[in-house]
Structures are given as C-alpha cells and as structure tokens.
Amino acid sequence: MLDQKKIDIVKSTVPVLEQYGEKITTRFYELMFGAHPELLNIFNHANQKQGRQQRALADAVYAAAMYIDNLEAILPVVKNIAQKHRSLGVKPEHYPIVGKYLILAIKDVLGDQATDEIIGAWTEAYGVIADAFISIEAEMYNEAAGQKGGWDGFRRFVIDRKVKESNVITSFYLKPEDNKEIADFQPGQYISVKLEIPGEEFTHIRQYSLSDAPGKNYYRISVKREAGNENPDGKVSNYLHTQVEEGDIFQVSAPAGDFVLDVQKETPVVLLSGGVGLTPMISMLKTVAEVQPERGVTFIHAAQNSSVHALRNEVELVAEKETIKSFVFYDSPTDEDRENQAFDVEGYVTKEWLNENVDTQKADFYFCGPVPFMRAIYRALKELGVNEERIHFEFFGPKGNLEA
C-alpha cells in the first residue's frame, strides 16, 4: 500500500488530470504502440481512431487518482474494465508495459509540472492499481476456464448459419469446431471475436453481444454493417457481411460482461433499445419469457424504419405472452410502414411517453443503443425520478458518460 504522503501527492494531481487527462492518454497510446506495435493485435483500432479509448482511459486514471486511498469505491468500474480485459486476452505481462508508457506520457505532457516527487508517487500508485486489476482478472480467467464448457483464451468456432436480419444487420450462429460443450452465459453478456482480415497487418478483435437466450448449443451474434470502409468499424463489419461465409472459422473468447439481467428480482422490467442495441435486449427478453414467465416485461425498440429493423418476428413471437408488451418506434417510417401499420409510434421515445406507458415507480430499466439514444433515455428516467439502482445500460465500446 502507498504511504499517506504518496496518497496525498497522487490526489493532488486530480485537477491536473481533469485538465490534461485526455492529452496524457493520447500521448500514452502513441508512445506504447510506437514501441510495441504488436499490442495493436489486442486493442480496438476503431475506438483508438475515434478517441473513445483515450477518453475512457483518461476517466479511469482520473477516478483511480481520486480514490487511490479507497479503490473499493470504484470496484464496479474496475470489474467492468477487467471483464473486457479478460475477454480480449490482456495478461499480467502487459501491465508493466502500460505502466512504463503511462508514466512517460505524464512526464511528456506535464513537463516541469511532473516533478520527481509526483512521478515517484504515480509510479507506486500505478503498481497498486495494476495489482488490483491483475488479481481480479486472474479470478475471471480461472472462472472462464473452469466453468462447465469453459475455456481459456480463444477457441475456434464454426459459422453454422449466416442469416440476414435486415438491410444492415446479419446474424451469425457459432458452434465450437471441436463439437464439445460451450459455456453458458448471462443474458446481456458478449463474446470477443478475433478476426484476421486479408491484407491487414494486425488482427481485429470485436466484442459482440449475444443475441439469443442462454442454454443453446450455439452462440448467436447479430452484427450491424457500418457504412464505408474508411474506418476500422466499417472495415470489420463489411468484411463480416460480405466476405465471411457459413463454414468459416471464428476465434472466440468465453462470454463476459457485467451488463446482465437480474433474474433474482421479480419487479417489472423495461427493455429499451435503439438500432442494433436490441441484441442484448432480445437475449434478456427471451430469458425472462423462459425462466420468469410471470414477470411483467415491456420491450421498446426504436429504429429508423422497417428496412433496418432486425429480429422483429422473434420479438413478436415472444410478445404473444400476456405478461409481455412490445412497442415499436420509427423516426423515419416509409409509406409502406404506414400502410402496414408496422410501428406503434412515429418519432422518438420521450419522457412523456414513458411516464404514461411504463411503471416508473417499480420497474428496472435496461437500455442499449447509440449514445444519443442512451443519453436521452437516461435523462428521461432521471427526470422521472427513477433511481440509479434501477437504471442499467451498456455501451458498445469503452464506457462513456451519459450525463454530459
């Protein structure tokens, strides 16, 4: 543990990190990848290019500095990051590399402000933080490998089926190449898929939510095709949609993630999704229908129109149960959508609509989708008086801030 003097020094840097945190983490990645380009086989290139990883790391460093004397206070954040690390294959030997270039980046950005005393305190503090991550991740690795049907690292899966769900979303049904049992998962979790794209120097790892209920002999992911190949996300999703075929092989890590449906509760549940954010929501919906048939569920999905609305038939089939209600929002419906009455509400999910149609006093809310959608939902729920304990959400990618 750090002595009080070093704790005080680290905590004194909080205002500086608030101001320069993103510059530090941007410089950190430049330095680290320059010296260790092989680590690009682990990190998400799209999140790097878009700046999301830099912002997320800056937030994590800021939180670590603020709570360096009480890391238990940020344990949920640590566990969320650790889940992703385990899924990606981050190992203890990576932490000294990260520490070296993080300290160098602090010195580089802060210049004379980064005194020897500050650098010394931060070097020790990083060791404490790294040990916490390594310890938690070790437990997660052991759990992933030791569970029934589990495994360590990446395992080869065959694409058993490839199904077009809409103009922009395609599902991939994955079965293990060795035909052995696969690990169960909790509804809302994801898997990491490692891809070697022809012509690409580095592998690409992407995390995709599991879009079917647990207990099957396959995993299903439903992938949105991003427009264009000019960014890494578009490069990967277009490759999956246009080049990958049934019979091809994916390398897959065991299911991970802490955005999961609490099936121990019996309170009403409201599942809200925007676009491809419906993937974990469908897993939750099907699970409730199977294991908690008496539990009330409201399933709300928002999309542009029917051309991009995926997996609708599956939701409608489950929603035939009396305890389940389903609503569809289209913000840009086609004339055919109107003729066919393919949606319930034209426009966006609003605070007023939620107040009139769902139980905001007792229900638990789970939501996922584009950041503007999630920010609007979060703001609406807070204004309706829903407390944090009943609000659950998942970012596709590094964790962001919905209060901005």
C-alpha positions in Angstrom: 0.0 0.0 0.0 1.0 3.6 -0.5 2.0 5.7 2.5 0.0 8.8 3.3 2.4 11.2 1.7 2.3 9.5 -1.7 -1.5 9.2 -1.4 -1.7 12.9 -0.8 0.6 13.6 -3.8 -1.5 11.5 -6.2 -4.7 13.0 -5.0 -3.2 16.5 -5.5 -2.9 15.7 -9.2 -6.6 15.2 -9.7 -7.2 18.7 -11.0 -4.3 18.4 -13.4 -5.6 15.0 -14.7 -9.1 16.6 -15.2 -7.5 19.2 -17.4 -4.8 17.2 -19.2 -6.1 13.6 -18.9 -7.0 13.0 -22.5 -3.8 14.6 -23.8 -1.9 12.2 -21.5 -3.7 9.1 -22.6 -3.5 10.1 -26.3 0.3 10.5 -25.9 0.4 7.3 -23.9 -1.1 5.3 -26.8 1.3 6.9 -29.3 4.3 6.0 -27.2 3.2 2.5 -26.4 2.1 1.5 -29.9 5.3 3.1 -31.3 7.4 0.8 -29.1 5.0 -2.2 -29.1 3.0 -2.3 -32.3 2.2 -6.0 -31.5 -0.3 -4.7 -28.9 -2.4 -3.4 -31.8 -3.5 -7.1 -32.1 -5.4 -6.6 -28.9 -6.7 -3.0 -28.9 -9.8 -1.9 -30.9 -8.5 0.2 -33.8 -11.8 2.0 -34.3 -12.0 3.1 -30.6 -8.5 4.4 -30.9 -9.2 6.3 -34.1 -12.4 7.8 -32.7 -10.8 8.8 -29.5 -13.2 6.7 -27.4 -10.4 4.6 -25.8 -8.4 7.7 -24.9 -11.3 9.3 -23.2 -12.3 6.1 -21.3 -8.7 5.6 -20.1 -8.5 9.3 -19.0 -11.7 8.8 -17.0 -10.3 5.7 -15.4 -7.0 7.3 -14.5 -8.8 10.3 -13.0 -11.0 8.0 -10.9 -8.0 6.0 -9.8 -6.3 9.1 -8.6 -9.3 10.4 -6.8 -9.9 7.1 -5.0 -6.4 5.9 -4.7 -6.9 5.5 -0.9 -10.2 3.7 -1.4 -10.2 1.7 -4.6 -13.1 -0.3 -3.3 -15.2 2.7 -4.1 -14.6 2.3 -7.9 -14.7 -1.5 -7.8 -17.7 -1.7 -10.2 -15.7 0.3 -12.8 -12.6 -1.8 -12.2 -14.6 -5.0 -12.7 -16.2 -3.7 -15.9 -12.8 -2.9 -17.4 -11.4 -6.2 -16.1 -14.3 -8.1 -17.8 -13.2 -6.5 -21.1 -9.5 -7.2 -20.5 -10.3 -10.9 -19.8 -12.3 -11.1 -22.9 -9.6 -9.5 -25.0 -6.7 -11.6 -23.5 -4.9 -8.9 -21.5 -2.4 -10.6 -19.3 -0.2 -9.7 -16.3 2.8 -9.2 -18.5 1.1 -6.4 -20.3 0.8 -4.2 -17.2 4.5 -3.2 -16.8 4.4 -2.1 -20.5 1.3 0.0 -19.9 2.8 1.5 -16.7 6.1 2.4 -18.3 4.4 4.4 -21.1 1.7 5.9 -19.0 4.4 7.5 -16.7 6.4 8.6 -19.7 3.2 10.2 -21.1 2.6 12.1 -17.9 6.1 13.4 -17.9 5.9 14.3 -21.6 2.6 16.2 -21.3 3.1 17.9 -18.0 6.7 18.8 -18.4 8.1 20.7 -15.4 4.9 20.2 -13.5 5.7 16.5 -13.3 8.2 16.7 -10.5 10.3 13.7 -9.4 8.1 13.5 -6.4 4.9 13.3 -8.4 6.4 10.8 -10.9 7.6 8.6 -8.0 4.2 8.7 -6.3 2.4 7.9 -9.5 4.8 5.0 -10.3 4.0 3.4 -7.0 0.3 4.2 -7.4 0.2 2.5 -10.7 1.7 -0.6 -9.2 -1.1 -0.7 -6.6 -3.8 -0.2 -9.3 -2.2 -2.8 -11.6 -2.1 -5.4 -8.8 -5.8 -4.8 -8.2 -6.6 -5.4 -11.9 -4.3 -8.4 -12.2 -5.9 -10.0 -9.1 -9.5 -9.5 -10.3 -8.7 -10.6 -13.8 -6.9 -13.8 -12.5 -10.2 -14.8 -10.9 -12.1 -14.1 -14.1 -9.7 -16.1 -16.2 -10.0 -19.0 -13.7 -13.8 -18.8 -13.7 -14.0 -18.6 -17.5 -11.7 -21.7 -18.0 -13.1 -23.7 -15.0 -16.8 -23.4 -15.7 -18.7 -26.2 -17.4 -17.9 -25.9 -21.1 -15.5 -23.1 -20.4 -12.0 -22.4 -21.9 -9.0 -20.1 -21.6 -8.1 -17.6 -24.3 -9.7 -18.0 -27.7 -11.4 -21.1 -29.1 -12.3 -22.0 -32.7 -15.9 -21.7 -33.7 -17.5 -22.6 -37.0 -20.1 -20.4 -38.6 -23.0 -22.8 -38.7 -25.5 -20.3 -40.1 -25.4 -16.8 -41.5 -28.8 -15.1 -41.6 -29.7 -11.6 -42.9 -32.0 -10.0 -40.4 -32.4 -6.5 -42.1 -30.7 -4.3 -44.6 -28.0 -3.6 -42.2 -27.9 -6.4 -39.6 -26.8 -10.1 -40.1 -26.8 -12.8 -37.5 -24.0 -15.4 -37.2 -24.7 -18.7 -35.4 -21.5 -20.1 -34.0 -20.8 -23.7 -33.0 -17.5 -25.0 -31.5 -15.2 -26.7 -34.0 -14.5 -29.5 -31.6 -18.2 -30.2 -31.0 -17.7 -30.1 -27.3 -19.9 -28.3 -24.8 -19.9 -24.5 -24.6 -20.0 -22.2 -21.6 -23.4 -20.8 -20.5 -23.8 -17.1 -20.2 -26.0 -14.5 -18.6 -28.4 -12.5 -20.8 -26.7 -9.3 -21.8 -23.2 -10.6 -22.0 -20.9 -10.5 -25.0 -18.1 -12.5 -26.7 -14.9 -11.3 -28.3 -14.3 -12.4 -31.9 -10.7 -12.3 -33.2 -10.5 -11.8 -37.0 -7.6 -12.0 -39.4 -8.7 -9.9 -42.4 -6.7 -10.4 -45.6 -4.4 -7.5 -46.3 -4.5 -6.3 -42.7 -1.2 -6.2 -40.7 -2.9 -6.7 -37.3 -5.7 -8.8 -36.1 -9.0 -7.2 -35.2 -10.9 -8.1 -32.0 -14.5 -7.0 -31.7 -16.9 -7.6 -28.9 -20.5 -8.5 -29.8 -23.5 -9.0 -27.5 -25.0 -12.5 -27.6 -28.4 -12.0 -29.2 -30.2 -15.2 -28.2 -31.2 -16.7 -24.9 -28.6 -18.9 -23.0 -28.8 -22.6 -22.9 -28.4 -23.3 -26.7 -25.7 -25.4 -28.4 -24.6 -22.3 -30.3 -23.8 -18.6 -29.7 -25.5 -16.0 -31.9 -24.2 -12.5 -32.6 -26.1 -10.0 -34.8 -23.8 -7.5 -36.4 -24.6 -4.1 -37.9 -22.9 -3.3 -41.1 -21.3 0.1 -40.7 -21.2 2.4 -43.7 -18.0 2.6 -45.7 -14.5 1.0 -45.3 -12.7 4.2 -44.3 -12.9 3.5 -40.6 -11.9 0.2 -38.8 -15.5 -0.4 -37.7 -16.7 -0.3 -41.3 -13.8 -2.4 -42.3 -14.6 -5.2 -39.9 -18.4 -5.2 -40.3 -18.2 -5.0 -44.1 -15.8 -7.9 -44.0 -18.2 -9.9 -41.9 -21.2 -9.1 -44.0 -19.6 -9.6 -47.5 -16.7 -12.0 -47.1 -17.4 -14.4 -44.2 -19.5 -17.4 -45.2 -21.0 -20.4 -43.5 -18.3 -22.9 -42.6 -15.7 -20.3 -41.9 -13.9 -20.1 -38.6 -14.1 -17.5 -35.9 -11.8 -17.4 -32.8 -14.0 -16.7 -29.8 -13.4 -15.9 -26.1 -15.7 -17.1 -23.4 -18.7 -14.9 -22.6 -18.0 -11.8 -20.5 -19.6 -8.7 -19.3 -21.4 -7.3 -16.2 -24.4 -5.8 -18.0 -26.8 -8.6 -17.2 -30.4 -9.2 -16.4 -31.1 -9.7 -12.7 -33.3 -12.8 -12.8 -33.4 -12.9 -9.0 -35.7 -9.9 -9.0 -39.4 -10.1 -9.7 -40.1 -6.4 -10.3 -41.4 -5.3 -13.7 -38.6 -4.9 -16.3 -38.5 -2.4 -19.2 -36.1 -3.2 -22.0 -35.3 -0.2 -24.3 -33.2 -0.5 -27.5 -32.1 1.7 -30.3 -30.8 0.2 -33.6 -28.5 -2.8 -33.1 -28.7 -2.1 -29.4 -31.6 -4.6 -29.4 -29.1 -7.6 -29.4 -28.6 -7.9 -25.6 -32.2 -6.8 -25.1 -33.5 -9.8 -27.1 -31.4 -12.1 -25.0 -32.9 -10.6 -21.9 -36.5 -10.7 -23.3 -36.2 -14.4 -24.2 -34.7 -15.3 -20.9 -37.5 -13.6 -18.9 -40.1 -15.4 -21.1 -38.4 -18.8 -20.4 -37.3 -18.6 -16.7 -39.7 -15.9 -15.3 -42.9 -16.3 -17.2 -44.9 -14.4 -14.6 -42.6 -11.3 -14.7 -44.0 -8.3 -16.5 -41.9 -7.0 -19.4 -42.2 -4.0 -21.6 -40.0 -4.2 -24.7 -39.4 -0.9 -26.5 -37.4 -0.7 -29.7 -36.5 2.4 -31.7 -35.4 2.3 -35.4 -35.5 4.4 -38.5 -38.0 2.2 -40.3 -38.7 -1.5 -41.2 -35.8 -1.8 -43.6 -33.3 -1.6 -40.7 -35.5 -3.3 -38.0 -34.0 -6.7 -37.2 -35.3 -9.7 -35.4 -38.8 -8.3 -35.3 -40.5 -11.7 -35.8 -38.7 -13.1 -32.8 -39.9 -10.3 -30.5 -43.5 -10.6 -31.8 -43.5 -14.3 -31.1 -42.3 -13.8 -27.5 -44.6 -10.9 -27.0 -47.7 -13.1 -27.5 -47.4 -13.9 -23.8 -49.9 -11.9 -21.7 -47.1 -10.6 -19.4 -45.1 -9.1 -22.2 -45.9 -5.8 -24.1 -43.9 -4.7 -27.1 -43.8 -1.2 -28.7 -42.0 -0.1 -31.9 -40.9 3.4 -32.6 -39.9 4.6 -36.1 -38.5 8.0 -36.6 -38.4 7.9 -40.4 -41.2 5.4 -41.4 -41.7 4.6 -45.1 -45.1 4.9 -46.8 -45.3 1.1 -46.7 -44.6 1.2 -43.0 -47.6 3.4 -42.5 -49.8 1.3 -44.8 -48.9 -1.8 -43.0 -49.1 -0.2 -39.5 -45.6 -1.6 -38.9 -44.9 0.6 -35.9 -46.7 1.9 -32.8 -45.3 5.4 -32.5 -43.7 7.8 -35.1 -40.8 9.7 -33.6 -38.6 9.1 -30.6 -39.1 7.6 -27.1 -39.9 10.5 -24.8 -40.1 11.2 -21.1 -43.8 11.9 -21.5 -44.4 8.6 -23.3 -42.5 6.6 -20.7 -44.4 8.3 -17.9 -47.7 7.3 -19.5 -46.9 3.8 -20.6 -44.5 2.1 -18.1 -44.2 1.7 -14.4 -41.5 4.3 -13.5 -42.0 3.7 -9.7 -41.2 0.0 -9.6 -39.6 -1.2 -12.8 -36.0 -1.9 -13.6 -34.8 -0.3 -16.8 -32.2 -1.8 -19.2 -31.2 0.0 -22.3 -28.6 -0.1 -25.1 -28.1 1.7 -28.4 -26.4 4.7 -30.0 -25.0 7.2 -27.4 -27.5 10.0 -28.2 -30.4 7.5 -27.7 -29.0 6.3 -24.4 -28.3 9.8 -23.2 -31.9 10.8 -24.0 -33.3 7.7 -22.2 -31.0 8.2 -19.2 -32.0 11.9 -18.9 -35.7 11.0 -19.2 -35.5 8.3 -16.5 -33.7 10.6 -14.1 -36.2 13.4 -14.6 -39.0 10.8 -13.9 -37.4 10.1 -10.6 -36.0 6.6 -11.4 -33.1 5.9 -9.0 -29.7 4.7 -10.2 -30.2 1.3 -8.7 -33.0 0.6 -11.2 -31.1 2.0 -14.2 -28.8 -0.4 -16.2 -27.1 0.3 -19.5 -24.4 -0.9 -21.9 -22.1 1.0 -24.2 -20.9 -0.7 -27.3 -17.2 0.0 -26.8 -15.4 1.9 -24.0 -17.7 3.2 -21.2 -18.8 6.7 -21.7 -20.7 9.4 -19.8 -24.5 9.8 -20.2 -24.6 12.8 -18.1 -22.7 15.0 -20.5 
